[in-house]
Amino acid sequence: MLPGLLRRTLISGDTMMICRFDLDFGVSIPGHTHPHEQAGYVVSGKIRLTLDGQSFELGPGDSYHAPSGVEHGAVALEPR
C-alpha cells in the first residue's frame, strides 16, 4: 500500500473488515473512509490513531473500532 506498510486482509464481509497492519516507525496512513467497519488490535509498538478528528495513542493490548464511513488514519510512533 505504502512504503513501510504491509496490510493483510484477514476477513472482509458485507459490513466488517479485519486487517493486519505492520508499520515501520514513522509510517503514516492518511485519513480515509470506507463502507466497512474496521476493528484492530495493537500487538507491539505504539500508534497514534485519529478517528473522526480525535487522536488516541495506542500500545500493546489496546484495540480500536472505526465505524462505517468515519474518517480514520494512523501513524507509527515507535518501532514494532
C-alpha positions in Angstrom: 0.0 0.0 0.0 2.7 2.5 1.1 6.4 2.1 1.7 6.9 0.7 5.1 3.4 -0.6 5.4 2.3 -4.2 5.0 -1.5 -4.9 5.0 -3.1 -8.3 5.1 -6.9 -8.6 5.0 -7.8 -11.4 7.4 -11.6 -11.2 6.8 -13.9 -9.0 4.8 -17.6 -9.3 4.7 -20.5 -7.1 3.6 -20.1 -4.8 6.6 -16.9 -5.7 8.5 -13.2 -5.8 7.7 -10.4 -7.1 9.9 -6.8 -6.5 8.7 -3.3 -7.0 10.0 -1.1 -3.9 9.6 2.7 -3.9 10.0 4.0 -0.4 10.1 7.6 0.7 10.2 8.5 3.5 12.5 7.2 6.9 11.3 4.8 5.4 8.6 1.6 7.4 8.3 -1.7 6.0 7.0 -3.6 9.1 5.7 -7.1 9.7 6.8 -9.6 7.8 4.8 -13.1 6.3 4.9 -14.7 3.1 3.6 -18.1 1.4 3.8 -16.8 -1.4 6.1 -16.5 -1.1 9.9 -12.9 -1.8 10.9 -11.5 -3.2 14.1 -7.9 -3.5 15.1 -5.6 -4.7 18.0 -2.1 -3.4 18.7 0.3 -6.3 19.1 3.5 -4.3 19.5 4.8 -0.8 19.1 2.8 2.3 19.5 0.5 4.2 17.1 -1.4 7.5 17.1 -4.9 6.7 15.8 -7.0 9.6 14.5 -10.7 8.7 14.5 -13.3 11.3 13.5 -10.9 14.2 14.3 -9.9 12.8 17.7 -6.4 11.4 18.3 -5.5 8.5 20.7 -2.2 6.8 21.5 -2.5 3.1 21.4 0.1 0.5 22.6 0.3 -3.3 23.0 -3.1 -4.7 24.2 -5.1 -1.7 23.0 -7.8 -2.1 20.4 -10.0 0.2 18.3 -13.1 0.3 16.2 -13.7 2.6 13.2 -17.4 2.8 12.3 -18.5 2.7 8.6 -17.9 6.0 6.8 -15.9 7.6 9.7 -12.6 9.1 8.7 -9.6 7.4 10.4 -5.8 7.2 9.9 -2.7 6.4 11.9 1.0 7.0 12.4 3.6 4.6 13.9 5.2 6.3 16.9 7.8 3.7 17.7 9.3 0.6 16.1 7.1 -2.5 16.3 
